[in-house]
Amino acid sequence: MEIRNLLILLIVCCLACNNTQEEKPGKLTSETNSDVPFSKTKWATKDGEDYPYRDKMLKDLMANYSLHGLKKDTLEKLLGPPDRTNNGYLYYNIAQKRLGFLPLHIKTLVFKLTKDSIVEWRKIHE
């Protein structure tokens, strides 16, 4: 009986997965497959719960912007308000893959602030 239930659950999970990706209107094809230069406007663009450009801009942001030593106010002027804060840490959601409403993989840019609200370090958490 349990094997039958597990088999049914496995079949339902396989059928729920959708491997086809739709290209959303308004996206340039050159931006869908390559890195995008950092843009404050695109960084803030939100589509539902997702940020469609952040993952593509992350490489440019990390390589070309000196984020270490910035004050919290300056960082927020550049990146906007964080998605979450907790005890001196700022969290910016980068990308999220879901199965229905359950998150499977989350990529987050994390900043640790000193007591003086200065960026001590930044890391990408996956």
Secondary structure, 3 states (H helix, E strand, C coil): CHHHHHHHHHHHHHHHCCCCCCCCCCCCHHHHCCCCCCCHHHHHCCECCECCCHHHHHHHHHHHCCCCCCEHHHHHHHHCCCCEEECCEEEEEEEEEEECCEEEEEEEEEEEECCCCEEEEEEEEC
